[in-house]
Amino acid sequence: MVDEKRQPAAVKAAKPAAKTSKPAAAKADPGRRYRGVSEAARQAERRQRFIEAGLTVFGSRGYHSSTVRSICSEAGLTERYFYESFANSEDLLCVVYEHVNQRIRERILATLLDLPQDPAQIARAVLTAFLECMRDDPRMARMLFVEVLGVSDRVDALYRESVENFAGLLIRLSQPLLDARELPAPLRPEILGVAMLGSVIAAVSRWMLQGFHEPVEVMAANLHAVFVAVIRHLVSEAVAPGASASE
């Protein structure tokens, strides 16, 4: 049986092209219109359908148990259209993972718009928004905590980049509490941010595996307690710019 995840995109794409005498350039012309919709717009719509299908298939049966055929079936499109946008299923996995991260970022930013500039309230609201995302769409939780682990060097690098980005967000949200003070050596914000995010990943992964049994409010309260403890320690350790740690 052919491994659909590893079959070169060029092999797949060449099959439908051989069935028509039309120039390949004409088929891919983004300026062509069908019922008032451009080819570029139709291709973008098909690509989005594959992303949503990938989220459903990867997030339910798992990446390693899925095939391009199963994704096409979920999207209601043929393999020809899959290879129009993605080289293989790993390519789609990366796009779906980034799509999930973007949805979470948008949810967090929307939450921040309605909040007063109080760091404690911000931390609690961000945690609650994130937890609600995971509970309301378990596919996203599985994508974040299970399906992207150990796939390939490319996916591992994407995962590490996402961790660094969210850790940076946690540090930026905590910074107002430090009141422009500096952390003494050897404390480093980037390490602290990853450490705080690690507590979230471990707790939420466990929550997911237990079927989201605990209420969101309980999870948020416990994670918030970890954040508050870390931040209080940082505030006690931080010093004014130019001052020594012993002052």
N, C-alpha and C positions, 0 to 999 in steps of 0.2 A: 504493500500500500504506500502511496506517495505521501510524504510528510508535507502537509499543506503549509506548515509554518516556515519551512525551509525552502520550498520550491521558488526559484528565482522569479521575480516579477515579470521579467522579459518573456519568459516561457508562457506564463498565463496571458499576458497582454497580446502575444502574437497570435493566439488561436482565433479570437473573433475577427481580427484584422484580415485574416486570410479568407474570410467568407464574403468579402465585399470588394468590388473593384473601385470603390470610391477612394480618392486620395486620403491618406491618413491625416494630412493637414486640414482637410475640409471637415473631418469629423471632430477635430479638436478646436476648431475655430471658435473662440469665445464670443465673437460678434454675431454668430448665427442666432436666430430667434425662432422659438416654437411656441405658438399661441401667445405671443407677446412677451415671452420670458427668454432671456438670453441664455446661451449655453453655459456661460460662467455662473449664472445664478442657479441653473439647474444642477450643475456640478457641486456647487456649495451646499445646496439642499441635500443632495445625495450623500455628501461627505458627513453632514450633520446627522443624517439617519444612521450611518455606520457608527458614528461615535456613540449615539444613544444605544444602538444595538450592542456595541462592544461593552458598554457599561452594564447592560442587562446580562449578557452572556458571561463575561468575565466575573461580574459581581455576584452571580448565582451559581453557575457550575464550576467556575474557576478557569484561569488562563490555560493551564496545562491540560484541561479536559475539553477545551474548545477547539474548533476548527474554523477555517475561513468559510466553509460551507454553512456551518451553524450560524455564524454571524450574518451571512447573506440572507439566510432564511429568516432570521429575526428582523432584519432591516427590510425584507421584502424586495430585495434587489439581487441582481446576478453578480457572479464573480467578476465579470468584465468590469463592472462599475466599481467593485472593491479595489481592483488594481489600478483604477484610474486615479485613486487618491492615496493608496497605501502600498508600500512595497511588500509587506507581509503582516502577519498578525502581531508580531512584536512592535512593529511600527504603529499599529493601531493602539496597542497597549500603552505606549508612551503618550500618545495623543489623549487617550481617555484619562490617564493619570493626571496630565496637565489640566484637562477639562475639569476634573473633580477638584483639584486644588484651586482653580479659578473660581468655581462656584462657592467654595468655602470662603475665599478672600472677599468675594462680593457680599456674602452674607454677613461677614464680620464688619466690613466697612459700612454696610447699611445699618447695622446695629449701633455703630459708633456715632452716626449722624444725629441720633436722637438722645444722646447722653450728655449730662453735664460733665465738665472737665474734672471729674473726681476719679483718681486712679483706681481706688478700691472698687467703685461701681463699674468702671470700665473693665477691670479684670474679671469681675463676676459675670458681666454681660457677655464678654467675649467667650468665656468658657461655656456659658449656657447656650449661646448661639452655635458653637462648635458641636456640643453634645447633642443638641436638637437635630443638627444636620445628620449626624451619625445614626441617631435613633429613627428619624423619619425616612432615611434612605440607606438601609443596611448595605446596599451595593457599594456605596461610597466608602463605608467603613472597611469593607473587605478589600477594596482597591487600595486604600491607604496602608492597611496593616498586614495584608496577606499576599495579594497577587503580584505585587511589584518586588517582592523579596527574592533574591537569588536567581533571577531570570537570566541576566547577562550583565556584562560590564557596563553597557550603555544604560540599562535600566537602573542598575545600582547607582551610577553617577547622577541620574535624574532624581533618584530618591534622596541622595545626600544633598543635592542642591535644594530640594524642597525643604528638608530639615533645617538647613542653614537659613533659608528665607523666613520660615516661621519662627525660628529661634530669634532672628533679628527683630521680628515684629514684637515678640514678647519683651525684648530689651527696650525697644522704643516705647512701649506702653508703660514700662516700669520707670523709665528715666525721669518723668516729672516728680516722682517721689524722692529722688535724690537731690532735687533742688540745685542742680548745676554742680553738685559736689563730685569729687572723683573717688574712684575705688583704689585703695592702696594695693600695692603688689603683695601677694601674687594673684589677687582676684582679677579676673578678666571677663568682661561682659559677654563675649562670644561663647565662652565655656559655660558660664552661668545660664545663658539662654538655652543652650542645648540641654543642659541638665534639667531645667524646668520643663522643657518640651518633652524630655525623656519620661518624666513622671506622668505627663498627659498620655503619651503613647502607650506606656505600660498599663495604666489604669483603664484607658478606653479599650485597648485590645482585650483585656480581661472581661470588661463589661460586654463587649460584642460577643465573645465566645460563650458567655453566660446568657445570651439571648436578650440583652438590654433589660435584665430583670429589675435592677435598681432604678428608681425614678431619676429623671434628669436633675431634679433639685438636690438629691442626695449626692450624686456624682459631682455636681458643681460645687457644693459646699465643701466637700473633702479636697478637691483639687485646689479650690480657692484658699483653703487653710495652708496648703503647701506653699502656694505663691506668697501669701501674706507672711509666712515665717521666713522665707528667703528674703523678701523685700525688707522686712524689719531688720534683719541681720545686716543687709547691705546699707541701710540708712545709718545704722549704728557704727558701721565700719568706714563709711564714706567721710572724706575730709574736704574742706574748702580748697579751691585751686590755690596752689602755692604753699599751703600749710603742710606740715609733716604729719604722719599718721599718729605720732605720740602726743600731738597737741590737743 
